[in-house]
């Protein structure tokens, strides 16, 4: 697999995002519903791992770019950029990507990904990425002692939260 220097991509992407697209972050109380990370229709009954997403401190939508003008086949879809912050012990429940390709780039802390079919753990730290294509089944947990922060870029239907 080729090594990709993502700092140039992140710098370029951030310079293209209008400041008006930036949204304020909110930190949900433990009793409040968790922010949406994976769409409900992608959730799976876990063979192992967490049944619910919990410990997600923030999901900031940094911006999006509609893709239909550039790619006819992608009418109704957008390239979305979000920043996720996950508390120590927090997790993103098992889900399967369904026509939602993406990439997660770890900014700080570390996340452990467990990807099917074997669900062997893979620790991903700052500067490392995980590519997520259609059909990927996986879940994430912050097994570290500090909050983890990741940039997540994916292609989604327009107006997906």
TAHUPE-V964682 format. One record per residue. N is the residue number from 1. SS is DSSP state (H for helix, E for strand, - for the rest). PSI is psi in whole degrees, -180 to 180 (none if undefined). D_LAST is the distance of its C-alpha to the last C-alpha in Angstrom with 1 decimal. Layout:
n->N ss->SS psi->PSI d_last->D_LAST
n->N ss->SS psi->PSI d_last->D_LAST
This chain:
n->1 ss->- psi->132 d_last->31.3
n->2 ss->- psi->149 d_last->31.4
n->3 ss->- psi->130 d_last->30.5
n->4 ss->- psi->127 d_last->27.9
n->5 ss->- psi->103 d_last->27.9
n->6 ss->H psi->-15 d_last->24.3
n->7 ss->H psi->-37 d_last->25.3
n->8 ss->H psi->-39 d_last->26.1
n->9 ss->H psi->-45 d_last->22.9
n->10 ss->H psi->-43 d_last->20.9
n->11 ss->H psi->-45 d_last->23.3
n->12 ss->H psi->-47 d_last->23.1
n->13 ss->H psi->-42 d_last->19.3
n->14 ss->H psi->-29 d_last->19.2
n->15 ss->H psi->-19 d_last->21.9
n->16 ss->H psi->-15 d_last->20.1
n->17 ss->- psi->127 d_last->17.0
n->18 ss->- psi->143 d_last->17.8
n->19 ss->H psi->-30 d_last->18.1
n->20 ss->H psi->-19 d_last->16.4
n->21 ss->H psi->-12 d_last->13.0
n->22 ss->- psi->134 d_last->13.4
n->23 ss->- psi->148 d_last->11.8
n->24 ss->- psi->148 d_last->13.9
n->25 ss->- psi->147 d_last->13.6
n->26 ss->- psi->144 d_last->14.3
n->27 ss->- psi->113 d_last->16.2
n->28 ss->- psi->142 d_last->15.9
n->29 ss->- psi->158 d_last->19.3
n->30 ss->- psi->-28 d_last->20.4
n->31 ss->- psi->-11 d_last->20.6
n->32 ss->- psi->156 d_last->17.1
n->33 ss->- psi->146 d_last->14.3
n->34 ss->- psi->149 d_last->12.7
n->35 ss->- psi->152 d_last->9.1
n->36 ss->- psi->125 d_last->7.3
n->37 ss->- psi->-52 d_last->8.7
n->38 ss->- psi->139 d_last->9.9
n->39 ss->- psi->147 d_last->9.1
n->40 ss->H psi->-37 d_last->11.9
n->41 ss->H psi->-13 d_last->14.0
n->42 ss->H psi->-13 d_last->14.5
n->43 ss->E psi->144 d_last->16.1
n->44 ss->- psi->156 d_last->19.8
n->45 ss->- psi->122 d_last->22.8
n->46 ss->- psi->135 d_last->23.9
n->47 ss->- psi->-35 d_last->27.3
n->48 ss->- psi->164 d_last->27.0
n->49 ss->- psi->-176 d_last->24.6
n->50 ss->- psi->142 d_last->22.1
n->51 ss->- psi->-19 d_last->21.0
n->52 ss->- psi->151 d_last->18.1
n->53 ss->- psi->133 d_last->15.8
n->54 ss->E psi->158 d_last->17.4
n->55 ss->E psi->14 d_last->18.3
n->56 ss->E psi->111 d_last->14.9
n->57 ss->E psi->-44 d_last->15.8
n->58 ss->E psi->149 d_last->12.9
n->59 ss->E psi->105 d_last->9.6
n->60 ss->E psi->123 d_last->9.8
n->61 ss->E psi->111 d_last->7.8
n->62 ss->E psi->-20 d_last->11.2
n->63 ss->E psi->174 d_last->10.9
n->64 ss->E psi->156 d_last->10.7
n->65 ss->E psi->117 d_last->13.7
n->66 ss->E psi->142 d_last->14.1
n->67 ss->- psi->-12 d_last->16.6
n->68 ss->- psi->-35 d_last->18.5
n->69 ss->- psi->-32 d_last->21.0
n->70 ss->- psi->-30 d_last->22.1
n->71 ss->- psi->107 d_last->21.9
n->72 ss->H psi->-38 d_last->22.8
n->73 ss->H psi->-14 d_last->21.7
n->74 ss->H psi->25 d_last->18.1
n->75 ss->- psi->136 d_last->17.7
n->76 ss->- psi->7 d_last->14.3
n->77 ss->E psi->157 d_last->12.7
n->78 ss->E psi->156 d_last->11.6
n->79 ss->E psi->118 d_last->12.4
n->80 ss->E psi->144 d_last->9.7
n->81 ss->E psi->125 d_last->11.0
n->82 ss->E psi->156 d_last->9.9
n->83 ss->E psi->124 d_last->12.6
n->84 ss->E psi->139 d_last->13.0
n->85 ss->E psi->124 d_last->16.0
n->86 ss->E psi->128 d_last->17.6
n->87 ss->E psi->158 d_last->20.7
n->88 ss->E psi->133 d_last->24.0
n->89 ss->E psi->-10 d_last->24.1
n->90 ss->E psi->157 d_last->20.3
n->91 ss->E psi->158 d_last->18.9
n->92 ss->E psi->120 d_last->16.1
n->93 ss->E psi->157 d_last->17.4
n->94 ss->E psi->130 d_last->19.0
n->95 ss->E psi->161 d_last->16.8
n->96 ss->E psi->129 d_last->17.7
n->97 ss->- psi->127 d_last->15.9
n->98 ss->- psi->95 d_last->16.0
n->99 ss->- psi->43 d_last->16.0
n->100 ss->- psi->71 d_last->13.4
n->101 ss->- psi->149 d_last->15.8
n->102 ss->E psi->179 d_last->15.1
n->103 ss->E psi->137 d_last->17.1
n->104 ss->E psi->128 d_last->16.9
n->105 ss->E psi->118 d_last->19.3
n->106 ss->E psi->124 d_last->20.7
n->107 ss->E psi->-43 d_last->21.6
n->108 ss->E psi->159 d_last->23.4
n->109 ss->- psi->-158 d_last->24.6
n->110 ss->E psi->152 d_last->24.4
n->111 ss->E psi->145 d_last->22.5
n->112 ss->E psi->121 d_last->24.3
n->113 ss->E psi->139 d_last->22.8
n->114 ss->E psi->116 d_last->24.5
n->115 ss->E psi->136 d_last->24.1
n->116 ss->- psi->160 d_last->25.8
n->117 ss->- psi->-19 d_last->28.4
n->118 ss->- psi->-22 d_last->30.4
n->119 ss->- psi->34 d_last->27.7
n->120 ss->E psi->141 d_last->29.9
n->121 ss->E psi->142 d_last->28.4
n->122 ss->E psi->116 d_last->27.6
n->123 ss->E psi->129 d_last->27.2
n->124 ss->E psi->124 d_last->25.2
n->125 ss->E psi->-174 d_last->25.9
n->126 ss->- psi->133 d_last->25.4
n->127 ss->- psi->-1 d_last->25.6
n->128 ss->- psi->158 d_last->25.0
n->129 ss->E psi->158 d_last->22.4
n->130 ss->E psi->124 d_last->21.2
n->131 ss->E psi->139 d_last->20.5
n->132 ss->E psi->109 d_last->18.5
n->133 ss->- psi->170 d_last->19.5
n->134 ss->- psi->135 d_last->19.2
n->135 ss->- psi->-13 d_last->21.2
n->136 ss->- psi->125 d_last->20.7
n->137 ss->E psi->126 d_last->20.8
n->138 ss->E psi->169 d_last->20.5
n->139 ss->E psi->162 d_last->19.6
n->140 ss->E psi->149 d_last->19.7
n->141 ss->E psi->140 d_last->21.6
n->142 ss->- psi->101 d_last->22.6
n->143 ss->- psi->8 d_last->26.4
n->144 ss->- psi->-173 d_last->27.3
n->145 ss->- psi->-1 d_last->28.5
n->146 ss->- psi->158 d_last->26.1
n->147 ss->- psi->145 d_last->22.4
n->148 ss->E psi->143 d_last->20.8
n->149 ss->E psi->135 d_last->18.5
n->150 ss->E psi->146 d_last->16.9
n->151 ss->E psi->131 d_last->15.3
n->152 ss->E psi->122 d_last->13.1
n->153 ss->E psi->127 d_last->13.1
n->154 ss->E psi->166 d_last->12.0
n->155 ss->E psi->122 d_last->12.1
n->156 ss->E psi->164 d_last->9.5
n->157 ss->E psi->148 d_last->9.6
n->158 ss->- psi->145 d_last->9.0
n->159 ss->- psi->20 d_last->6.2
n->160 ss->- psi->132 d_last->3.8
n->161 ss->- psi->none d_last->0.0
